[in-house]
Amino acid sequence: MGQNEVQKKAPVIALLGQPNSGKSTIFNMITGSHQHVGNWPGKTVDRKEGEFKWKGQRMILADLPGSYSLSAGSDEEIITKDYIASGNASLVLVMADASQLKRSLYMLADFVGTQVPAVLVLNMMDVAKGQGIKIHTDKLSEKLGIPVVPMSAIRKKDYRLLYETIDESLNKKPIMKAQVLKSAEEKMQFIDALLEDVLTASKTAGNAFTKFDKRALSPVKGKIMAFGIILVIFLLSMIFAGIISGIASAVLMPISAVLRQLMENISVHPLLISLICDVLVNVLYFAFMMASFVLGITLGFNLMEETGYLARISFLFDHTMSKVGLQGKTIMPFFMGLGCTIAGTTGTRVVDNWGQRVLAIAMSWAVPCAATLSVVPTIAIALFGSGGGFLVIVSIFLFMFLMMWGVYKVFGNSLSPKEDRVGLIMEMPPYHKPDFRNILYVTFQRTFDIFWRALRVISIVSIVFFILTYGFGGSQENSILYRIGVVVEPVTMFFGLKWQAFLAFCASAISKESLLGVLNTLYGTGGSLVSSTFGAKAAGSAADISAILSANFTKAEGLAFIFAISFNMPCVSALAATARETHSVRWTAKIGAFYTAAALIVACVVYHIGMLIF
Amino acid sequence: MKGIMLSEAVPGNIYTILEIRDEARLVNRLSSMGLIDGSRVEICQNYKKQPVLIFVRDTLVAIGREESKKIMVGGVADGSK
């Protein structure tokens, strides 16, 4: 096999370390763009590998899943343990945080006794120095019998020593002297004995729990501060997305117009013109808009994670979120979901437990995204006036919590079983300066990933939808979807949805913004259903749409429609992002089915109650 | 010596962990953070409806409210000395 041959030539170096040890920074700094992320076979844990060259020698760097030890039983820990035992790695780099050695050497204590060559990397030497901590690394190396590399992962010049040590260790194969340590007591004693004459000045509680943290972690002030920071990130992302989508539309629309003109001139079939100018150009536009939003929010998330602030958010909201089986930091994805479901979904990556991550995504779907929020008030105000419309919007938000609770009740126990739930036991890492290159790199990588995925899925779905709605011969009555719509109307009417409303409900899977445009076309001046689905920006004016809505919807139908679109599953791009983040199409489908069913049932209930009231 | 639950501990004081009750998983998780029987912990912050914030083995660690009820501590010493 080709891959095996390559691996024989290139030695594999594995990175082992607790979360917050700076493992991912080192991984990114060493491998740069030469990395790929996959799955561990049969597991939902990311498998990251990359390659680099030192003095002409190609080497592979494997980032082992982060965990606090090798002895407990999580997926990450089992994978890491098995990987080391398999002997695939020629060398293991064990990472420790120099600013908190007494604890962070626990991973090394777990590793002791493994007959694999190893090097100890002491990261965050700069933070340690700032706190007055003194470490005799030579003595430490002598006691352990393996090389020790002191460094700061964000400082490029520190890497030379690391590379040289790796190079040397691949030849000398240093293996630690000590025996396997069985109990936690033995491991602690090992660490204490190790550090006895190595750590001459150590840390105090005052060093760790700073004045800033006293404020940042206080119940009231801390929460206000956290909300403030989240809000700023949210707004900046919105503004950023607005600018990008403005640029994208300014560039794409003229291109589309020119293309249309050109193709008409050489008499290309109108179907093809519509496909290219209405569908593909707009699909590209949607993908750009989403990507820019994801970019802004991911950047904010990464900044918070790298500086250590994200752990504080987790702390502040732990008590609230633990009631629904989630960690405190999931408050962020929920908040970000107000902007874009995809951004919220991507944000759950900071949750280290797979089940909890899926549960958080599933619950965050209930949060209406900016597109939904731009459509719902228009419909609500058109049908119920400004007072009534306001009440409808409030009820949507109240219902959102009910929906989350429903998701929790249905999926909570299988995704985050009560007996598996471990409450918050988390270190508050010392604040440190982030490395912007690393953050930007990770952010762009993730955004591009989402962009391509979303673009692919939305293109396919859009083309299918295009074929279904294309009015062969010029009128929409000839489209396939119209014929289906009319046939199923007796059924959808049970949910309070006329065929037009049902069509709009289906179209909202492509983009929620398109809802008004689709309704406008269906009830309005005719026009092409295709253009209205994709050209969200070209939707009819607010006055038109208000007249159309109040003329064609009864209040009960309108209310049913509003609930149906608010709680339907998110757009297909968000589905794609969910499948990406959960590594599970099955779960994405399950949750999607749940939402669609719930949206229809809710619409049905609202409709029938509405009929009694109005 | 009976000790008290960590959730009742007073900020500023230093305690010794006497016993970690309950399942092995919690013990495992705590020990990887440097918390075992006999560990010295200094309480940094302890508000109701928030995790307890402690300093143990060079590290600032947050322990969830429920978990902190399963950790028995004793042997008070004033941290300011």
Contacts between the chains, C-beta under 8 A, distances in Angstrom:
chain1	res1	chain2	res2	distance
A	18	B	32	7.8
A	68	B	29	7.1
A	68	B	32	3.8
A	68	B	33	6.6
A	69	B	28	7.2
A	69	B	31	7.6
A	69	B	32	3.8
A	71	B	28	6.2
A	71	B	32	7.5
A	72	B	25	6.8
A	72	B	28	4.4
A	72	B	29	6.5
A	72	B	32	7.1
A	73	B	25	7.8
A	99	B	58	7.5
A	100	B	57	7.4
A	100	B	58	3.9
A	100	B	59	4.6
A	101	B	58	6.2
A	102	B	34	6.5
A	102	B	57	3.9
A	102	B	58	4.2
A	102	B	59	7.4
A	103	B	33	6.5
A	103	B	34	4.2
A	103	B	56	7.5
A	103	B	57	4.4
A	103	B	58	5.6
A	103	B	59	4.4
A	104	B	58	7.9
A	104	B	59	7.8
A	106	B	31	7.9
A	106	B	32	5.5
A	106	B	33	7.9
A	106	B	34	6.7
A	184	B	27	7.7
A	184	B	28	8.0
A	184	B	31	3.6
A	184	B	36	4.8
A	185	B	36	6.1
A	185	B	37	7.9
A	185	B	38	7.8
A	187	B	31	7.6
A	188	B	31	8.0
A	188	B	34	7.2
A	188	B	36	6.2
A	188	B	39	7.8
A	202	B	58	6.5
A	203	B	58	4.8
A	204	B	55	8.0
A	205	B	42	4.6
A	205	B	44	6.1
A	205	B	55	3.8
A	205	B	79	6.7
A	208	B	44	7.7
A	208	B	55	5.4
A	208	B	58	7.4
A	208	B	59	6.9
A	208	B	60	4.3
A	209	B	44	4.2
A	209	B	45	7.3
A	209	B	53	6.9
A	209	B	55	6.4
A	209	B	60	5.7
A	213	B	60	7.6
A	214	B	45	7.5
A	217	B	45	6.3
A	217	B	50	7.8
A	217	B	53	6.5
A	218	B	45	8.0
A	218	B	47	7.6
A	219	B	47	5.2
A	219	B	49	6.9
A	219	B	50	5.7
A	311	B	62	7.9
A	314	B	62	7.9
A	315	B	50	7.3
A	315	B	51	5.9
A	315	B	53	7.6
A	315	B	62	5.0
A	316	B	50	7.6
A	318	B	50	7.4
A	318	B	51	5.4
A	318	B	62	7.5
A	318	B	64	6.1
A	318	B	65	8.0
A	319	B	49	4.9
A	319	B	50	6.0
A	319	B	51	7.4
A	319	B	65	6.2
A	322	B	64	6.7
A	322	B	65	8.0
A	322	B	66	7.7
A	422	B	25	6.6
A	422	B	26	6.9
A	422	B	29	5.7
A	422	B	67	7.8
A	423	B	51	7.9
A	423	B	63	7.8
A	423	B	64	3.0
A	423	B	65	7.3
A	423	B	66	5.1
A	423	B	67	4.5
A	424	B	51	5.2
A	424	B	62	5.7
A	424	B	63	7.0
A	424	B	64	3.8
A	424	B	67	7.4
A	425	B	26	8.0
A	425	B	29	5.3
A	425	B	30	6.3
A	425	B	33	6.0
A	425	B	61	7.1
A	425	B	62	7.4
A	425	B	63	5.7
A	425	B	64	6.7
A	425	B	67	6.2
A	426	B	61	7.0
A	426	B	62	5.2
A	427	B	33	6.6
A	427	B	59	5.2
A	427	B	60	6.5
A	427	B	61	5.4
A	427	B	62	7.7
A	428	B	53	7.2
A	428	B	60	4.2
A	428	B	61	7.2
A	428	B	62	6.0
A	430	B	60	7.8
